[in-house]
Amino acid sequence: MRQSLPRGVSGALIALIALLTTALAAGCSAPAGPDSTEAGAAGRAGTVKRPAKIWDTTPSSLAALGDSITRAFDACGILTDCPDLSWATGSRRSVASVASRVLDKPDTESWNLAASGARMHDLPAQARKAAELRPQQVTILMGANDACARSTDRMTPVAEYRRDFSAALQTLDRDLPKAQVFVASVPDLMRLWEVGRQNVLGRQVWKLGLCPSMLGDAESMSTAAQKRRQTVRERVMAYNDVLRQECARHKRCRYDDGAVFDYRFTQKELSRWDWFHPSEAGQAKLAGLVYAAAFGPGSAGR
């Protein structure tokens, strides 16, 4: 989710982050809904009958779709993708990515097709790229950027989010009929605010424009600020309802049942560059969460 900084960020902003880091490092540390109508109508549609599942815990190839979380943005430096630290396809032993755990040849049989800054409307195109590579396993983590808007009224409507996610799954079904898809829930952005706001440097970096719908005016506890944050959280929950419902319609799709959303991450699992994206430790934790949900003991029988 490249809400690291707005697109086209200038060298001056990079310098400001560096300056803040130098000036504040000695004095601080980073220790180890939408409205109810839309959420109800679009995010919590009628009960979906689940088809019988077919699931292989030992796929031979993997393509990862998503945004800057899957690109490991800001995990190794300022304003840079760090794909070798990706929870999905990274090669670093410290992360123990999903690909490294399940594939015999992760270096040649896994592909990171995620893009920093991507939103759900970009997922169908990523699905088409995946189809060209013919992977047996596809992972999807997408949606934080849809909620991280300049204001709550500019967040992606739930109906649009559903339309684009459904289109991506249909593409994978049509072009990769034997591939299986694992869908991770969107992280809890309220938890991000709760944890990151405790860090002085983090609050200063957020002022550069990171996820203003949730992180703007981070120290305010006014009624309006709290209502704004709750609106964002409810939108994320509605997105996760969409992921669950639409995935349930496909025989070879599995949702994480909210494992990523529910995880109570800490400051040490946030990037020290932006206090927003997962750090190396955060990427490692995410890899473990997804692996356990998708391929861990008992996963084949779920």
C-alpha positions in Angstrom: 0.0 0.0 0.0 2.1 2.9 -1.0 0.7 5.3 1.4 4.3 5.8 2.4 4.3 9.3 0.9 2.1 10.9 -1.8 3.1 10.1 -5.4 5.8 12.4 -6.7 7.3 13.0 -3.4 10.2 15.5 -3.7 13.8 15.2 -2.6 13.0 17.8 0.0 10.6 15.5 1.8 13.2 12.8 1.8 15.7 15.2 3.3 13.1 16.2 5.9 12.6 12.6 7.0 16.4 12.2 7.3 16.6 15.4 9.3 13.8 14.3 11.6 15.4 11.0 12.1 18.7 12.5 13.1 17.2 15.2 15.3 14.7 13.0 17.2 16.5 9.6 17.3 18.2 10.5 20.6 15.0 11.5 22.3 12.6 8.8 21.0 12.6 5.1 20.1 10.7 2.6 18.2 10.5 -0.3 20.6 10.7 -3.9 20.2 -17.2 2.6 7.9 -18.5 3.7 5.7 -21.9 4.7 6.7 -24.1 1.9 7.9 -26.2 1.9 4.7 -23.3 1.2 2.4 -21.6 -1.3 4.8 -24.8 -3.2 5.2 -25.8 -3.3 1.6 -22.4 -3.8 -0.1 -20.1 -5.3 2.5 -22.5 -7.7 4.1 -24.5 -9.2 1.3 -26.6 -12.3 1.8 -25.2 -15.6 2.9 -23.0 -17.3 0.3 -23.1 -21.0 -0.2 -19.5 -22.3 -0.1 -18.5 -24.8 -2.7 -16.4 -27.8 -1.8 -12.8 -26.8 -1.4 -9.8 -28.4 -3.2 -6.5 -27.3 -1.7 -2.9 -28.3 -2.3 -0.4 -27.4 0.5 2.6 -28.1 -1.8 2.2 -25.9 -4.9 5.2 -25.7 -7.2 5.0 -22.1 -8.2 3.6 -18.8 -6.7 2.6 -15.4 -7.9 2.0 -12.6 -5.4 -0.4 -9.8 -6.2 -1.0 -6.7 -4.1 0.5 -3.3 -3.1 3.5 -1.9 -1.3 3.1 -4.3 1.7 3.9 -7.2 -0.7 6.7 -5.1 -2.3 8.1 -4.6 1.3 8.2 -0.8 0.7 10.3 1.0 3.3 11.5 -2.2 4.9 15.1 -1.5 4.1 15.4 2.2 3.4 13.6 5.4 2.6 11.1 5.4 -0.2 12.2 2.1 -1.8 10.8 -1.3 -2.5 12.6 -4.1 -0.8 11.2 -7.2 -2.5 13.9 -9.5 -1.0 12.2 -8.8 2.3 8.6 -9.5 1.0 6.5 -11.7 3.2 5.3 -13.4 0.0 8.3 -14.0 -2.2 11.3 -12.5 -0.3 14.6 -14.4 -0.3 16.0 -13.2 3.1 16.2 -16.0 5.6 15.2 -13.6 8.3 11.8 -13.2 6.7 11.1 -16.8 5.8 8.7 -15.8 3.1 5.8 -18.0 2.0 7.5 -18.9 -1.2 10.7 -20.0 0.6 8.6 -22.2 2.8 6.5 -24.0 0.2 8.5 -24.0 -3.0 11.5 -26.2 -3.9 12.8 -23.4 -6.2 11.5 -20.1 -4.9 14.1 -18.0 -6.9 12.8 -19.2 -10.2 9.2 -20.3 -9.5 7.9 -17.3 -7.6 7.0 -13.8 -9.0 6.2 -10.6 -7.1 3.7 -8.8 -9.3 2.5 -6.3 -6.6 2.9 -2.6 -7.2 3.5 0.1 -4.6 0.5 2.5 -4.7 -1.9 -0.1 -6.1 -5.5 -0.1 -5.3 -8.2 -2.8 -5.9 -8.9 -1.4 -9.3 -5.4 -2.4 -10.3 -5.9 -6.1 -9.3 -7.5 -7.3 -12.5 -4.5 -6.2 -14.5 -2.2 -7.9 -12.0 -4.3 -11.1 -12.4 -3.8 -11.0 -16.1 -0.1 -10.7 -15.7 -0.2 -13.7 -13.3 -2.1 -15.7 -15.9 0.8 -15.3 -18.3 3.2 -17.0 -15.8 0.9 -20.0 -15.1 1.5 -20.2 -11.3 -0.1 -23.0 -9.3 -0.6 -20.6 -6.3 -1.7 -16.9 -6.2 -1.6 -14.8 -3.1 -3.6 -11.5 -2.8 -3.2 -8.7 -0.2 -4.9 -5.5 -1.4 -7.1 -2.8 0.0 -5.2 -0.6 2.5 -4.7 2.1 -0.2 -8.5 2.1 -0.9 -9.1 3.2 2.7 -6.1 5.5 2.9 -7.5 8.4 1.1 -7.2 12.2 1.6 -10.6 12.1 3.3 -13.2 9.5 4.2 -15.5 10.6 1.4 -12.7 9.7 -1.1 -12.2 6.1 0.1 -13.1 3.5 -2.6 -16.8 2.7 -2.4 -17.5 -0.9 -1.2 -19.4 -1.7 -4.4 -16.4 -0.7 -6.6 -14.1 -2.7 -4.4 -16.3 -5.7 -4.8 -16.6 -5.2 -8.6 -12.8 -5.1 -9.1 -12.0 -8.0 -6.8 -14.7 -10.1 -8.4 -13.3 -9.3 -11.8 -9.8 -10.3 -10.7 -11.0 -13.7 -9.4 -13.0 -14.3 -12.6 -9.9 -13.7 -14.6 -7.9 -16.2 -12.5 -10.7 -18.7 -12.8 -10.9 -18.4 -16.5 -7.2 -18.2 -17.4 -5.8 -20.3 -14.5 -8.5 -22.8 -13.9 -6.2 -25.2 -11.9 -4.5 -22.5 -9.8 -5.5 -21.8 -6.2 -5.9 -18.4 -4.7 -5.2 -17.3 -1.1 -6.6 -14.0 0.0 -5.3 -12.1 3.1 -7.4 -9.7 4.9 -6.7 -5.9 4.9 -4.7 -4.9 8.0 -6.4 -3.0 10.8 -5.5 0.7 10.2 -6.9 1.7 13.5 -4.3 -0.5 15.1 -1.7 1.3 13.1 -2.8 4.6 14.5 -2.9 3.2 18.0 0.7 1.9 17.9 2.4 4.5 15.7 1.1 7.6 17.4 3.1 6.7 20.5 6.3 7.5 18.6 7.3 11.2 18.3 9.1 10.7 15.0 6.3 8.6 13.6 3.8 11.4 14.2 6.0 13.9 12.5 6.5 11.7 9.4 2.8 11.0 9.2 2.3 14.8 8.8 3.9 14.5 5.3 0.7 12.9 4.1 0.6 9.2 5.0 -3.0 7.8 5.1 -4.6 11.1 6.2 -8.0 9.5 6.4 -6.7 7.5 9.4 -3.5 9.2 10.5 -4.2 12.9 10.0 -4.1 15.0 13.2 -2.9 11.9 15.0 -2.9 13.4 18.4 -6.4 14.7 18.3 -9.0 12.9 20.5 -11.9 15.1 19.4 -15.2 13.6 18.6 -14.8 14.4 14.9 -11.3 12.8 14.8 -12.5 9.7 16.5 -15.5 9.4 14.3 -13.3 9.8 11.2 -11.0 7.0 12.3 -13.9 4.7 13.1 -15.3 5.4 9.7 -12.1 4.2 8.1 -12.0 1.1 10.3 -15.5 0.2 9.3 -14.6 0.6 5.7 -11.7 -1.8 6.1 -14.1 -4.3 7.8 -16.5 -3.9 4.9 -13.7 -4.6 2.4 -12.8 -7.7 4.4 -16.4 -8.9 4.2 -16.2 -8.5 0.4 -13.0 -10.6 0.3 -14.6 -13.3 2.4 -17.8 -13.4 0.4 -16.4 -13.3 -3.1 -13.7 -15.8 -2.3 -16.3 -18.2 -1.0 -17.9 -18.3 -4.5 -14.8 -19.9 -6.0 -13.8 -23.5 -5.4 -10.1 -22.8 -5.4 -10.1 -19.7 -3.3 -9.4 -19.4 0.4 -9.6 -16.4 2.7 -7.5 -16.0 5.9 -10.7 -15.5 8.1 -9.3 -12.2 9.3 -5.9 -13.4 10.5 -4.0 -10.4 9.2 -6.7 -7.9 10.3 -6.8 -9.4 13.8 -3.0 -9.4 14.4 -2.0 -7.0 17.1 1.3 -5.8 15.7 3.8 -3.6 17.7 6.1 -0.7 16.9 9.0 -3.0 16.2 7.0 -4.4 13.3 6.6 -1.0 11.7 9.1 0.6 9.3 11.5 3.0 11.1 11.3 5.1 8.0 7.6 5.8 7.9 5.9 4.0 10.9 3.3 2.8 8.5 4.6 -0.2 6.4 5.8 -3.4 7.9 9.5 -3.5 9.0 11.7 -6.5 8.3 10.3 -8.0 11.5 6.8 -7.1 10.4 7.3 -8.8 7.1 8.5 -12.0 8.9 5.4 -12.0 11.1 3.1 -11.5 8.1 4.8 -14.4 6.3 4.2 -16.6 9.3 0.5 -15.6 9.6 -0.2 -16.3 5.9 1.7 -19.5 5.8 -0.1 -20.8 8.9 -3.5 -19.9 7.5 -2.8 -21.2 3.9 -0.4 -24.1 4.3 0.0 -24.9 8.0 -1.2 -28.1 9.8 -4.8 -28.8 9.1 -5.0 -26.3 6.3 -5.7 -28.9 3.6 -8.8 -30.1 5.4 -10.4 -26.7 5.9 
